Each structure stands twice: as C-alpha cells, then as structure tokens.
C-alpha cells in the first residue's frame, strides 16, 4: 500500500482499505484536529496531500501475524526537508478484516 502511495497511485493504495478504515497518527499532525481519519475518502485526501508534498514512505521490518501487521519505516517530504527533520521515523500497526486494512496506526518519533 505504501509503495502505491509513494509512487502517486493513490487509487491503488486506497483499494487496500476497508470502507470504514481508520488511520491514526500519533502525535496529531496539528494541535487543532484529532489525529484520526475515518473512511476511504478522508484517508485518500490525506495521501493526496502527501503526494503534493513529494512525500514517500520506506517501510521495513514487516511482521505479519494473523490479522495484524507490524512495521517500522520512514516518511520523507518537502516540508520536513525544509525544516531539516526528514525523514520522520515511525512504527506502525495495521489490523486487517476480510483482507482489507481496517485500522492503520502510525506512531512517529
């Protein structure tokens, strides 16, 4: 899924999501909003913003156990480059339901 996001194929990336998927970012991306996005449309819009920022992901240390996947990775983007904070490192967990991502939680450090 993050390969597709990084390549700009947001439509393909969104095909991995359950209709009611939840995407949680910790810490929140801004102090005014909740760090969670719900539904394919909201998550797709977020990814389009990342695409506009020349964002890309590198994911490694992927471990899949049943309906859960745990991974580590890095996010690169122009805004982070400008403030010398790229890449942003994260740990992630995905919970799957019927082969689709139901919950995607990323904790940035």
C-alpha positions in Angstrom: 0.0 0.0 0.0 2.8 2.5 0.9 4.6 1.6 -2.3 1.5 2.8 -4.2 1.2 6.0 -2.1 4.9 6.7 -2.7 4.5 6.2 -6.4 1.5 8.5 -6.5 -1.0 5.8 -7.3 -3.5 6.8 -4.6 -6.4 4.9 -6.2 -4.5 1.6 -6.0 -3.4 2.4 -2.4 -7.0 3.1 -1.4 -8.1 -0.3 -2.7 -6.4 -1.9 0.3 -8.6 -0.1 2.7 -11.9 -1.2 4.2 -14.7 1.2 3.6 -14.8 2.3 7.3 -11.0 2.2 7.7 -9.4 4.4 10.4 -6.0 6.0 10.1 -4.5 7.2 13.3 -1.4 9.4 13.5 0.5 9.9 16.8 1.3 12.7 17.5 -1.5 14.5 15.8 -0.5 16.4 12.7 -1.8 19.7 14.1 -2.9 20.9 17.6 -6.5 21.6 16.5 -7.6 18.4 14.9 -8.0 14.8 16.0 -5.2 12.6 14.8 -7.6 10.1 13.3 -9.0 10.0 9.8 -12.0 7.7 9.1 -13.2 6.4 5.8 -11.5 5.9 2.4 -12.3 9.4 1.2 -10.6 11.1 4.2 -7.6 8.8 4.1 -7.3 9.3 0.3 -7.4 13.1 0.7 -4.6 12.8 3.3 -2.5 10.8 1.0 -3.1 13.3 -1.9 -1.7 16.0 0.4 1.4 13.8 1.0 1.7 13.4 -2.8 1.6 17.2 -3.2 4.4 17.4 -0.7 6.5 14.9 -2.7 6.0 12.5 0.2 7.2 9.0 0.1 7.5 6.1 2.6 10.1 3.5 3.2 8.8 0.5 5.2 10.9 -2.3 6.6 10.8 -4.8 9.5 7.4 -6.0 8.4 6.0 -8.8 10.6 2.5 -10.3 9.8 0.7 -12.3 12.5 -2.8 -13.4 11.7 -4.9 -10.3 11.1 -2.2 -7.9 12.2 0.9 -6.4 10.6 3.6 -4.5 12.5 6.3 -2.5 10.7 8.8 0.3 11.0 9.6 3.0 8.5 10.4 6.5 7.4 8.5 9.3 5.8 10.2 11.8 3.6 8.5 15.0 2.4 9.4 18.5 1.2 8.0 20.3 4.4 10.2 18.1 6.6 13.2 18.7 4.4 12.8 22.5 4.7 13.0 22.2 8.5 15.7 19.6 8.5 13.5 16.9 10.0 13.4 14.4 7.2 13.0 11.5 7.4 10.4 11.2 10.1 10.6 7.7 11.7 7.6 5.8 12.7 6.3 2.4 14.0 3.1 1.1 12.5 0.4 -1.4 13.1 -2.3 -2.5 10.7 -5.4 -4.5 11.6 -7.0 -6.4 8.7 -10.5 -7.5 8.2 -11.5 -9.7 5.3 -8.2 -8.9 3.5 -8.6 -5.1 3.9 -7.0 -2.6 6.3 -9.5 -1.7 9.0 -7.1 0.2 11.3 -3.8 1.8 10.4 -1.9 3.4 13.3 1.4 5.2 12.9 3.4 6.5 15.9 6.1 9.0 14.8 9.2 9.6 16.9 
